[in-house]
Amino acid sequence: MNRRVSFPKKQFCPAFSLVEVVLALGVVSFAVITMLALVPTSMTVYQQAEANNVETQIVQKVSTELQNAPYHSLFNPAGVGTNTTVFGTTGERFYDMEGDLTNGQSSPNPAVYAVTMTSYPFTNVSSGGPMTFADGSGNVLAQTVQFNIVSHSRTNTFSALIVNKGY
Amino acid sequence: MALVIVLFTLLIVSALVVSFLTAVQLETRASASYQATAATQQLSDTAVNMVLAEISAATSQQAPNIWASQPGAIWVFDGTGTPKTIYRLYSWPSTTATSGTSLLGDASQMANWATAPALWVDLNAESASGKYPIIDPGSNPNALVDGFSTNSVPSSGTSATPSLPMPVQWLYVLQNGAVVAPTKIDNNTVMVSGGSASNPIVGRIAYWTDDETCKVNVNTAGGDDGGAAPTVSGGTVGTSFYANNAGATFWDVPHFNSSDDLSLATNQAVQGEYQRYPGHPASTALSYLLSSLMGSTLSSANFYSLTPRYAFGGSQGGTVGISSGEMNIPLKSDRLYTSVDDMLFSSSNRAASTINSQSANCSAAMQRSRFFLTAHSVAPELNLRGEPRVSMWPIWDETPGNGNWISSAAAWTNTAPVPSGDAKHMTAFDQTLSFCSTLVSGGYAYPYYFTRANNTNVVAGTDPINGGNGQGTPDVLIARNQKLLGYLDAMLTNAVPGFGGTFSAPGTSSKWNANVDAQLETRQVLTEMFDYVRTINSLDPNLPQVVTGGATYPNNVYAAGTPSSGNVLWQGISVGAGQVAPTEISGYTKVNGTAWGTQGYGSLPLLTEADLHFVAIGQNTNLVTGAAPAPVFSDQIGYRGDPSAGPTYTSTGMLTSNVNLPPTNSVAVQAYLLLNFVNPNHWTPWAHAEPVFFVDVSGLNGLYLNGYPLFSIPNNQDCAVAGGIKYDALASAQWGAFDFRGMVADRVLGPGYDNAASSGLGNYPFYSNIVGVTNTPTMSVGSNPAVTNALFVPLTIKIYQPLNTSYLTVSTGLQRGDLVQTYTVNVPNATITTPSLALFRRIGTPGGNGNGGTNGGPQSISGGTTATVNSDRWRDIFADGAGGQAWEMATYFQSGNNVSHILAGSWPGQDVVQGMVLAPAWSDARMLAISNVPSSAFITAPGYGNGLTNLAYGIRAFGMPLPGPSFGTLTKNASYSAWPLASPSINGATTTGGVTGDWDNGTMSYPDGPYINKTDEGNQETGQGVAYYQWNQMFTSTNGVYFSPNRQVPSPVMLGSLPTGVDPSGNHPAGWQTLLFRPGPAGHPGSTVPEDELLLDLFWMPVTDPYPMSESFATLGKVNLNYEIVPFTYINRSTALRAVLSSEKVAAVPFNKASTYKVEWSSSNNLGGAARLSLNLGSDTGSDGGTLQQFRDMFTGAGSFFSGTPMIFRSAAQICDVFLVPQGYSWTSGSAAQAAWYGTAFAMVGDNERERPYADIYGRVTTKSNCFKVHYTVQSLKPAPGDMTATTCQWNETRGAITGQYSGSTVIERYIDPTASGIPDYAVQPQPLPSSVPNLESFYRWRVVEQHQFVP
């Protein structure tokens, strides 16, 4: 007997073709990769923004510290016209990622920001030419302190005007 | 489906990524914003710090350079006063200028400023909400407040027309910190030198600095207008406002018998009424400013609810009289305002203040007020050399181990420890005043004030000159005093910084007195100053009180005297009270080893006249000659009073018994010496000073009368003199003179004449023998006829101070101390009239005491007629002679009436007085402040020795004219009623150069004279008399009701009556010229270079009451004379200076009032007009003749009165060059003003009253500020990349990005930490300071006292 066994006909479910899969993966990959490609840049921007904030904080801290410190302990009055290193002989300070002062590279607060500071008599370039402010004895009364902050493989420059407030 | 999934996935991923990126972006923006904010704050700090550095550079000047400030600039002058560098305190292409002309030109550059935004910015730009950062001009700036107006506001050049722009130029800031004035490319583009791509522009700043001393300080000012709200027109209130003394209230010691002065006496300021204390910062007007700014009237009560330390009450601005029940105003202790805005809240409980609740627009008003008011205005108290000023207030010396008195000079060191506050001798006032004037280093205090502990000038047993009979160390020998005198002396030996000229150039003639060495004359003036300070507050009522004899009086005060018994206390004052021996810097007393040869005044009287008073004590008529007693001279018939056998008289004056009378046709004559004194540092009526001293006379025994020895008195005959022993009011220094009555009052002649001494002073020794002379019209007096060629008899009169300051005990009497002065008085030989017996005044009985009557009533006289006179008892000095009992002489003086009868002037031919008075060159008694007064100082009085004139003398009593041939005048030909203390040898006091002389007005109705302007130590109405006006007013030593250091000493201008012509050698006195602290008459020696007023700069008077308004060498609330605003010269703001001047008045007494302006107290206005004129301040523009026109002329260089070129005031002392134009007058020129002020309309106004307004003003003004308000606008910038190259950087308004902006203001203050290390003791430094010694300007510190962000 020839008996035909019939099986229920399976409904057709079209599958992703390889092409589709490849294409989809390609599109997704391209899109994702493209977008992910922005992440490092964005991260860098983010880090820079954060670094900028921290650096600004550092500048403010140091500026305040300098402004409140005895002027003559910072600057050599005799150094008129010459750069004078502030904060000791090294002229360098380190700050961690939070912008707090740290000793150096060691943990737990590794240095992220290296700050070098130099000063020179403040110059006001007026129509009459550069002018510094000095007292009757020739001692410079105002110094420009320039901060070079190195972090994340870049260097930012800030400056502050520090004046002799008499202490 | 796949696509959907893919897309969905992509969506999710994208969302995540976008979210991340957004977060990054936000963070970046936040970071950028943060950085921009930080950058703008950094930029604002840069602006403030630039100003700070500029000010530091400008003010750290060493002599001879000086500096002065104004809103917007600080000027530095060289040693001659030429502008050297002018620091612009506003952002401008050039930080400095070299001339005022250049500075004033800045405003002209502002035309069309708004068209160039890359260059200009308006610091006062109105915000969208209608707010102004600096000053809201309102709809009509000229009606805003007194002293504020605008004119010729620069055009903006655009359609926008700001009401009150204040444009300044941008300064660009590079990344490396350089601040660069840009170079204009076009209106929107500028090139910034030094900029580049690697050093880009990071921001720009614009600023202008206001001078806080050009505003009224809300913590110190308290002048009230009593509720009147002025109507402002053109920036100036109406004249009637000031004419009514509105704005603030005036006070001065009464000097004239006018309604004005009567009100000053009856409505004087009480304790705590600081707003009426002359010269006090509280007298600066504030109430009317607030009313104007608020737009509504503040009542006095509401106004004083705002002032943190002043209260309403007392005289209520002089509007009500003061009775004993309204003596003081309780002190307030509210917190001081930290800012003007703080006034919105009550100073006591932080609730809404009167202002806050009164005005609907108070917030706007307070914002506007910031331009006129401040809570922080401080001015330095350094001299022109940048070194400490010396305080005017004396402090008790506290040298360790000293206790009360100094045992030896060696005990003193150069320094003293930090004052610990000796409660026994130092009040809280003293301690604060001490702190203000002290620098501390190494645990030692370096005080810059004079100390005192010894009101004598006697030396402890080692003085080879004066005999060393005293005790203690003279104040001048206190080591620190020596150092300070040396400090002042050294400074005056050098040219005056910033002005030029030297007071004390060695080897040159003095500018004051060409015949005297400049250094000697200057040292003489310094000695006078030292003594003046030393005698201030000598009876401090705030020290512990003690009760003795039922009376309370101050203890441990400098010159208390001795209350030895009940009757010596009179109104709280005791014998010797207030006496300070003059300082002598000679012999043993040296300054730093050098005897200057100078002398001060102290408060001892000076001898001004010596008279011989001849009295006929017996005159035979037709009676029988008696026999006893024996004659003094063998060839004469003697006559001597005998208590048991004297003559008696009938009720009609005829002799009834006849004993001891001289023979027929003869007269028994007796003479005695009268000495008259003047105390230039007179006290009355402020304190009844009771001089105590010794008079020692030699040479009387050389006088002969008709060939007979007149006196039998040995040389060096002493006579103790003490005022206040019995009849205080009469014997003391009344009327500024210790006149002859003070010496003879309450004295007797002793055995043979009197029964007993009654005063404890001993007998009066200077009486003569009784000489019988023929009853002829004349007799001869003079030298011994046996001596040929003797033309005169020299008398030597020495003045000694008492042995100790416990002057007197009744039991021991006085003991003589050290020699003070020696006078030589020559008595020329002369023929004089013969006295006759004044019998008829020995009659009458109304007094009922058997002494011939005491006080008035019609008296029977010889012949049965009557006359309305008191009986004369002058002869009472001769006991039982023609008079009665000896003590009656004093009694007579006590009566105080009809003094003209004393010398029998109404009966010619009776008494004869022949006197030696001061010569014209010495007519100014202040010239007598020397150790040895030569005989040339005295000449015979007019009429002396002419054989015709009975009375040739110049003495007076009670200021009233005694009968005599003439009296001196101070104002030529003036018809005085109260004759001034001028020698009869002069008619009109002038300097040696013929310039109108300097003399002082006496207080109330006291006569004018050569006084030195003693400070007012207080006076009160007692219920018996009007304060200051009547003799029974009271000095307030017992309660201190009116005590305040600043009321006594408003400022160093009080020194202005110290003479400058004293010649210590006695050869060339130059009288009637004093320190000139006002615009002087042409030719006054005080006007020559260096001008006297510059001496003011060496001194200051700290303000400590009601709270310390002075700190270490600085004073709050001072107002800058230099009110002109640069570069905004189109904005006029004289508001603060007007607030100072509004409380002042000018004395005006014309020539034709000489007979009425000094009469005894009367409720009527004897002047018939105002004696005090308010000021005509004028407007702020043009030549309107107001006082302030002189200021404008100074600022603009108009005219030549000041300089002729634009300048500012270099020293506050220059206020003394400004004529205070009174209402009704106009200022046109210096010469016209001189002519007017020294003309007839002011002829009776003395030196002290002319200078009094300046004394009140000087202490409240300055030319230097310690507080500055920096207004700024800053922007952080990001130039377009295309505007930067490797070597250039420019800014374009349209291409560049403004990343942040910040506007606001910061108040910075410079101050001195008195304990800062390294401050040298300037008193021991050579002058000028060596280069290694910085002046005090170099030790200033800075602090930020107020910060304000402008919120648009």
Contacts between the chains, C-beta under 8 A, distances in Angstrom:
chain1	res1	chain2	res2	distance
A	16	B	2	5.6
A	20	B	2	5.6
A	21	B	2	8.0
A	24	B	2	5.5
A	24	B	3	7.7
A	24	B	5	7.7
A	24	B	6	4.7
A	27	B	6	5.8
A	27	B	10	7.3
A	28	B	6	5.6
A	28	B	9	5.8
A	28	B	10	6.3
A	28	B	13	7.7
A	31	B	10	5.0
A	31	B	13	6.7
A	31	B	14	7.1
A	32	B	10	7.8
A	32	B	13	5.3
A	35	B	13	6.2
A	35	B	14	6.4
A	35	B	17	3.9
A	36	B	17	7.3
A	38	B	17	6.5
A	38	B	21	6.2
A	39	B	17	7.2
A	39	B	20	6.8
A	42	B	20	6.2
A	42	B	21	5.4
A	42	B	24	4.2
A	43	B	24	7.7
A	45	B	24	5.3
A	45	B	28	5.6
A	46	B	23	7.7
A	46	B	24	4.6
A	46	B	27	5.6
A	46	B	28	7.3
A	48	B	28	7.8
A	49	B	24	7.5
A	49	B	27	4.9
A	49	B	28	4.4
A	49	B	30	7.4
A	49	B	31	3.6
A	49	B	32	7.6
A	50	B	27	7.1
A	50	B	31	7.0
A	52	B	31	4.9
A	52	B	32	7.8
A	52	B	34	7.9
A	52	B	35	5.6
A	53	B	31	5.1
A	53	B	34	5.7
A	53	B	35	7.4
A	56	B	34	6.4
A	56	B	35	5.2
A	56	B	38	4.6
A	59	B	38	7.5
A	59	B	42	7.6
A	60	B	38	6.1
A	60	B	42	7.7
A	63	B	42	7.2
A	63	B	45	7.6
A	122	B	50	7.9
A	122	B	53	6.8
A	122	B	177	7.0
A	122	B	179	7.7
A	123	B	178	5.1
A	123	B	179	7.4
A	124	B	50	6.9
A	124	B	95	5.7
A	124	B	171	7.7
A	124	B	178	7.8
A	124	B	179	4.9
A	124	B	180	7.9
A	124	B	181	7.9
A	125	B	178	6.0
A	125	B	179	6.9
A	125	B	180	4.1
A	125	B	181	6.3
A	125	B	193	5.6
A	125	B	194	6.3
A	126	B	92	7.9
A	126	B	93	5.9
A	126	B	94	4.8
A	126	B	95	4.9
A	126	B	96	7.8
A	126	B	181	4.8
A	127	B	93	4.0
A	127	B	94	4.6
A	127	B	181	5.5
A	128	B	94	5.0
A	128	B	95	7.5
A	128	B	96	7.1
A	131	B	95	5.6
A	131	B	96	7.5
A	133	B	53	4.1
A	133	B	54	6.1
A	133	B	56	6.8
A	133	B	57	4.2
A	134	B	57	6.0
A	135	B	56	6.5
A	135	B	57	6.2
A	135	B	60	3.6
A	135	B	1338	6.4
A	136	B	60	4.9
A	136	B	61	5.1
A	136	B	62	4.3
A	136	B	65	7.2
A	136	B	1334	7.8
A	136	B	1337	7.7
A	136	B	1338	7.4
A	137	B	60	7.7
A	137	B	62	7.4
A	137	B	1331	7.5
A	137	B	1334	6.7
A	137	B	1338	7.5
A	141	B	53	4.8
A	141	B	56	4.7
A	141	B	57	5.5
A	141	B	60	7.6
A	142	B	49	6.6
A	142	B	50	7.3
A	142	B	53	3.7
A	144	B	176	7.1
A	144	B	177	3.6
A	144	B	178	7.1
A	145	B	177	7.5
A	146	B	176	6.0
A	146	B	177	6.2
A	157	B	175	5.5
A	157	B	176	7.1
A	158	B	175	7.7
A	159	B	175	6.6
A	159	B	176	5.6
A	159	B	177	3.1
A	160	B	42	6.5
A	160	B	45	7.5
A	160	B	46	7.8
A	160	B	177	6.9
A	161	B	45	7.0
A	161	B	46	4.7
A	161	B	49	4.5
A	161	B	50	6.7
A	161	B	53	7.8
A	161	B	177	6.2
A	161	B	179	7.9
A	162	B	49	7.4
A	163	B	49	4.5
A	163	B	52	5.0
A	163	B	53	4.6
A	163	B	56	7.0
A	163	B	1342	7.8
A	164	B	53	7.5
A	164	B	56	6.2
A	165	B	52	7.2
A	165	B	1341	5.9
A	165	B	1342	4.1
A	165	B	1343	7.7
A	166	B	56	8.0
A	166	B	1310	7.6
A	166	B	1339	6.8
A	166	B	1340	5.3
A	166	B	1341	3.3
A	166	B	1342	5.9
A	167	B	1313	7.9
A	167	B	1316	7.9
A	167	B	1341	5.4
